[in-house]
Every structure is written in C-alpha cells, then in structure tokens.
C-alpha cells in the first residue's frame, strides 16, 4: 500500500513538473531548419539563447511576451500564452545581410600571397582586465591595410582565471571550464558595427585547461576585408558541459537581500586583458538583451577606483591576414 501511494505521489509530481516546462524550437520559415543560438529577449534586460538545435526551455518566471532575434532574420514578438503546447516558431529571412564577399584567387596569385600577422596584446594584470557575462558582445575593428586582404584567423587574448582563484575559498568558476562563443562579421559604418556582412559565423569553445594567454580562431570560409575594414563581433553564449555541449541557462542569479529576492548579472570566465587606446585599435561592447542596441567604449577595468580617471581601453586582439601585396 505504501509503495503504491509513493508511486502515485511521484507520478503526480512528475506530471506537474512536465506540465510546467515550456519549450519551443526556432526555425527558418523557408527551409524549416532549426536556428541555433537564437536570442530570446525577455524585454526586461535579460534573456536566453536557444541551444544548438534551436530549442528554448522556459520556466514560469519568464514574462509572457518575448522578442526573438537572429542576425539575418526579421525580429519577431511572441506571446507565450498564444503558443499551443510546445510549438515551432518560424523566423523570416531578412534581406539586410550584405552580399557575401568572394575573391577569385588564381593559382599564380595564390603563390604570390603572403601572410601578415598582428600579435595579440597579452598580460596577466588583474587590475587591467574586463569580464564576460551571458549575452555580452565585443566588436573588434580589423582595418584593411593591404591589397586583396583575406582574414585567416583571429587571436583573442585571455586571462583564464578570476580574481579569487588561489586566494579565496570560492571563485566564479571551477577550473577547468568551457565557455562557448560565436564570431560573426559586421560592416564598418562610421567606426560602428553596421549590418552583417555575409551569411557566416563561427561557434567555438574556450577550454581553460587548453589555453595559455590566448585562443586562436581559424576561419574555413574566405573572409574578405572590405576597403574600410570591418568588425569581428564576438557573442558570449554561455557555459558548456564536460563534453563541450552548450548548456542554456538564465543570465542572472537570485539572491535574497533584506527578505527580498533580487536578480544579479552572472559573471563568467574568461576575462580579457585591457590595453590603452591606440591608433588602428578599437573595441566596443554591448549586451544583446538590453533595450538599447548602442555600442559603448570600455572606460574602466573590471576592478576600479571611483576617484581615479582611466583612459579608454581596448582588448588587443591579434589576427592573420593573407594579401597579394
């Protein structure tokens, strides 16, 4: 009798838990293919990303109206109550992506091409570093200084540990960790990121145990630099499990302060070494879930003094260019 009662309670709880879980899958309206790592904006400064299969799992704490955005597609406002069960949500492809840039390289030209390397600016000074958070974007300007330039790779400088590792009992992350990023390319419009240049992005994982000061990201496609350069835009998607698979999570934690539950932004690793502003270097940042789409300069490091005046900072990425010049 007791076993039957226990089984009944377990089934009720399982059914209730299942009923409370809501999910939908974001897909292309034409191809019906899933759209991975789509932005699901809660319109309150927070949001989540879909997983690699376009799936979004939501709990009851999420507002009823969300905004779904994916570069290369038209934005869509969705009322969750209007979705019938666990449904598919379709986004229409946008015509705003600029035509993909291609360069024809003959066999003789390929022999003449040379590679030019700009090294990243690296250091481990925790007083001059910037942090990562879920949904944060960095835009790195890459100038075009040579004829027929093609971007082969970028090297992102890192500080893989946080302020407290090795000093305090707790830190932001257990070491080792994995953080998933996405890089795409946007036009340069008045030293600000404009439209996405072509239909290509690169998703990669930073494994703290496998990097030492930087991570190099190579591109399989022909990434041609426009005459006025472009921005390599890196989005921090979030953490991965030990298998390197993306683990969707809310971008905030909840703490109880004076009997009231308050949300706070989750800071994750890695951190990035900062260097003072210089010619031909430009780093901008924003948060994809903020109401404003404005880009900002880095005006102070992660840990700062209120009464101290700081210079403008950049994250000094490196990159490799192939050119016929």
N, C-alpha and C positions, 0 to 999 in steps of 0.2 A: 504493500500500500504506500509506504513512504517513498519507494523508488518511483512509483507511478506519479505521485504528487510532485516529486522533484523534477521528473521528466516533463510534466505539464508546465511547471513554472519556467523551466529552461526554454521550452518551445515558445512560450508567450513572450519572454524577454527577447529571444532571437527574432521573432516576427516583428516586435516593436522596433528593435534596432534596425532591421532591414527596411521597415517602412519609413524610418526617419532619414535613411540615407537617400539623398537625391543625387542624380548624376545626369549629365548629358554629354554628347560627343559632338565636337565641332568639325564640320566637313565643308569641302569645296562644293558649291551649289551645282557646278557643271560636271566635274569629274567624280563627285561623291567620295573623294578620298579624304581621309582624316587629316586635320591640320594640327600638327604637333606644336606644343609650346605657345599656344594662343593666349593672349592677355584677357583675363576675365576681371574686369574692373568693377568693384563694389560701389563706386561713386562716393566713397567716404574716405578716400586716401589709402585704401587697402585693396587687395585683390589677390588672385592666384593665377598660375599658368596651367593650361591643360598638359597632360602627360604626352609621351611620345606617340600615343595612339589617339590623341585628340580628346581624351576623356577628362571630364571635370567632376570631381566628387565634392558635394557641398553639404554643410550641416545646417541646422535650423537657425544658427546665429547670423546667417548671411541675409542681407537685405533682399527684398522681393525683386527689385529691378537691378539688373547688371548690364554693363556695356562690354561687348565682345569686340576686340580689335586684333587684327593680324595684318602686318605690313604687306601690301599688295592686294588687300581686300577692303571692301566698304565696311565701315563700322556698323554694328547692329545692337540696338537696345532690346533686351529680352525681359519679359515678366515671368519669373519662375513659376508663379501660380498658374500661368496660362499653358505651361508645358504639360502635355498629357503623359504622365508617368515619366519614365527615363527615356528621353527622346533625342533625336538628332537635331542639331541646329546648323543651318546652312549659311555660309557667307558668300556673297557675290564677289568675284574677282574685280579688282579696280583697274582702271586704265592709267592710274597715276604713276606706276613704275616706269621709269625711263627705259628706252630700248636697251637691250643688253649690248654691251660694247664688246666687239670682237676685233682682233687684229690678225691679219693674214701674215704668217711668218714663213718665208721661203726657206729652202734648205741652206742656201748661201747666207741668207740673213741670220739664220739660227746660229751658224758658225761664228758670225761676227758679233753676236750679242754677248754682253758682259754683265756680270752681277755686281751690284754695288750694295754694300752692307752699312746700315746705320745701327750702331750698337745701342742697346737699352741703357738707361741711367739707373744703376743699382746701388743700394746701400741698405744697411740694417738698422738705421737710426729710428727708434720707435717714437722719437719726438717729432719726426717729419714723415708721417705716413697717413694714408687715407684708408677707409674701411669699405667692406662690402655689405650690402643688405639685399634682401629678396626684391627683385624688380628694379634695382638700380641700373642705370645705363651710363656708360662713359663713351664719349665721342672723341676719337683721336684723329687729329688732322694729319694727313700724309700729303706733302707737296709733290708736284711734278716738276722735276728739275732737269730731266733728260729726255731725249727723243725716243718716241715709241716705248714708253715705260710700262712695264707689267709688274704688278705686285706678286711676289712669290710667297712671302711669309711675313708674319709679324712676331716680335718677341716682347712679351709683356713682363715687366719687372715685378717681382713679388716679395712680400715678407710673409712667409708661411705660418709664423707663429704670432699669437696675440700678445698683448702687454703683460699678461699674467702667467704665461706658461713658464714653469721653472721658478716662479717667485711665490705664487699663492697656491692654495689647495685646489682652486677651481679656475677654469678658463672658459672662453667662449666655445671651444671645440675640443673634442677628444682627438688626439693625434695618433694615427693618421686620419685624414678626412678627404672627401671628394666634393668638389663644387662644380656644378655644370654651368657653362657659359654658352652664349651664342654671339657670333660676329656676323654682321652684315654691312653693306656699304651704302653710304648716302652722299648725295651731291653736295658741293660746297657753294652755298649761297650767302655771300657777304660774311664769310667766316662763321657760318652757322650751318648745321646739317639741314639739307633740304629733303628731296624725295629719295626713295630707294633707287639705286642706280640700275640694278638688274636683279633678276629672279634667282638669287643665290645667297645662301647663308651657310655658316659652318658652326656646328654644335660640337663642343669638346668638353672634357672634364679635366680639372686641375686636381691631381693627386698629390697631396702634401708630401707623401713619402718618396715621390719620384721627381720632385723638382728641387733645384738648388739656386734660388735667386731669380729665376725667370722661367717662363714656359713659352716654347716656340710653337706657333700655329701655322701649318702649311696649307696652301690652297690648291685644290685639284683643278679648278677652273682657271681660265685666262682672265685675270682681273686687271683690266686696262685702266691706267690712270688718266683721267681727263686732263685737259690743259691746265685748269686751275686747281688740280688736286681733288681729293675727296676726304670723307670721314669714314674711318673704320669704327663702327658703333658696336660696343660690347654690352650685352644684357646679361645680368646675373640671374639665372633661372632658379638656382637653389641647390640643395644638397643631393647627394647620391648615396645609395646603399653600397655595401662592400663589393657588389657585382658591377658597380658603375651605372646602375639604373637610376633614373630620376625619381625622386621622392617628393611629390607635391605636398606642400604644407602652407598653412596660413603665414603671412609675412609679419605677424605680430605675436607677442606673448601676452599673457594676462597676469597682472599682479593685484593683490588686494592691499590698498592703501587707505588707512583710517576707515576700514569697513566697507570701502567702495572698490569695485573691480575696475581697473584701468588697463588700457592696452598700451603696449610699447613696441617700437620697431625692433625686430630681431636683427642683430648684427652678427654676421657670419664671417668666416675666413675665405680667401686670404685677404691680407692688407697689401697696400701698394706704396712703395717709396715715392716721396714727393721731391721734385726739384723746382728751383725758382724759375719763373717765366723767362723765356729766351726766344730769339727770333727763329721762325720756322717750327716752333713747337706750340701746340695748342691742345689743351684738354678741357672738354666741357662735360657736365654731368646733369642728370635729371632723374626723376623717378617715374616709371611708366604708369603708376596708379594714381599719381597726383592729378588734380583737376587741370592745372596749368601744364602745357606742353613746352614751356620755356626752358631753355638750356642756361646753365649757370657756370661761372668760373669757380675754381677751388680757391677760396680766400683764406683758409686756415687749415692746419692739420687736425687729425683726429683728437689729439690731446692738445689743448691750447690754454693760454693765459688771457683772461678777459682784458687786461690793461695793456697787452702787448700788440703792436702793429705788425702784421705779417704781409709779406709780398704775395703776389698772385703765384699760384703753383700749377705745375703740370705733372702728369705721370709720364715719364720719359720713355715711351715705347721705342723699340728698335724695329727695323724692317729690312727686307731684302728686295731690291728692285732689279729686274732684268731689262737692259736697254741696248739699243743698237748704236748708241752714241759712244 
